[in-house]
Amino acid sequence: MGGIVGIVIGVPIAVFGFLVMRNPMRLSILAPGEEGYYQRMVLNTSSRNSLRAFGMLICLFGSGISASASNATFKTRALHDISDGLWALMGICFVALWCFGVGFAIWQTLTGKSVGWSEWFQIRKKGIELGPIEVLPSITEQMRKETIVFTVGLCVLVSFAAAVALVR
């Protein structure tokens, strides 16, 4: 029974993470009324790609839950290996993204471009107050390229992790 519950919980999380990775504006459904803030974040390339990476982690987390629950339900060695591979991949991606974020924050601080917490709250408040803006086209060619790169990258990483886990 617990395996079925895990699958029911993990699959929507994985799908939501995948959809966020493809279009970071989907995160705004978690904070109604803050569409303007998220839209301004998505228009900035570095923020948009950070949100895409966050979506990738959400997708890997949901996939790991689903794979572990499937293993608990069907008890096969292949599902156990794939589950371990997905958890390892998520851990590696998390550590890599965390280290990159710390390095980026240090670099911004050293170059004087750092935004502190008080400025972040002000930027967020202003974005919420101003609301969404009309941008045409809403998805640029650069955004489409990033979507393809992140989608292919995630598929390659997951396939590689599953293959290595199965061969091991």
N, C-alpha and C positions, 0 to 999 in steps of 0.2 A: 504494500500500500504506500509506503514511504517513497518508493522509487517512482511511482506514478505521480505523486505530489511534486517530487523534485523535477520531473519532466514538465509538468504543467506550469511550474514556476520558472524553470530555466529557459524553456523555449521562448516565451514572450520577452524575457530579459535579453536574450541573445538577438532576437529579431529587432527589438527596440534599439539595442546598441548598434546593430548593422545599419538601421535606418538613420540613426544619428551620425554615424560615420559617413554615410552618403550625403546627408543634408543636415548640418549642425543646427539649423533653425528649428528642427524638431524638438530640441531640448526646451524650447519655450513653452511646450505644453505642460512642463512640470512647474512652471511659474506663471500662471495666468496674469495678464496685465503688464508683463515685462517684455513684451515682444520688441519694443523699441530698443531696449538695452541689448537683447540678443542679436537683433538685426545689425546694430552698430558693431558688435563683436564679430559677426560673420563677415562684415565688409572688410575687416582687417585681416590680412593674410595669415599672420602668425597666430592670432587668436582663433581663426577659423581652423587652422591645421591642428592647433592644440585641442580644440573641441572634437575634431575628427579622431585624434589619437585617443581621447577620452571615450568616444563612442566605440572605438576598437577594443579598448579594455572592457567596456560593458559587455560587448559581444562575446569576448573570450570568457568573461566571468559566467555569463548565461550558458554558453556552450559547455563550459566545465561542469556546471551544475547539472545540465541535461545529460552529459556523458556519464557522470558519476551516478546519476539516478538510473540511467539505462543499464549501467553495469550492475547496480543493486537489483534491478528488476530481472534482467536476463542472465546475469552471472556468466558472462563469456570473457575469456582472457583478452580477446581483441578489444572489447569495449573498455576493459580495465586499463590496457596499455594506452589506448587513445585518450582516455580520461587523464591519465598521468601526463601524457604529452601535452595536452591542452593546459593543464595546470602549470606545468613547467614553462610553457610558452608565455602564459599570462604573467607569471612571475618575472621572467626575463624582460618582457616588454615593460612591465611596471617599473622595474629597477632602472632600465635604460631610459625611459621617459622621465623618471624622477631625477636621475643624474643629469640629464639634459636640461631639465627645468631649473635645477639648482645652478648649473653652469651658466645658463642664460640669465638668471637673476643676478648672479655675481657679475657677469659681463655688463649687464645694464646698470648695475650700481657703480661699477668702476668708470663707465662712460658717462655717468650722470643722467641717464634716461630712466632711472628707476621710478616706479609709481608706488608710493606707500599705501598702507591700508586706508588712511583717511582720504587720500585722493581717489582710491578705488570706490569707496562708498559714495563720494561726490559724483564720480563719473556714472555709477550705477543709478543713483537717484536722478541725475539729469537725463539719462537715457530713458528711464521710466516716465518721467514727466513729459519729455518731448514726444514720446510715442513712436510708432513706426513711421518710416519715411518711404516715399515713393521712389523706387529705384528701378529703372528700365535699362537693360533687361535685369530681372531679379537674379538670374544665374548667368554669370559671365563664362566666357570660354575658358578662362583660367580655373574657375570653380569646377567646370566639367572635367578638365584634365586632372585636377587634384582628386576628384571623385573616382576616376578610373584608376589612378595610381594607387590610392588607398584600398580600393576594392580588390585589385589584382594583388597588391602586396599582402593583404589579409588572407586571401585565398591561398597564395603561395606559402605563407608562413604556417597556416593551419594544415595544409597538405603535407608540408615538410615535417612538421611536428608529429602528425599522425603516422607518416611513413617511417620516421626514425623510431617512434615508439613501437610500431609493429615489428620492425626489423630487429630491434634490440631484444 
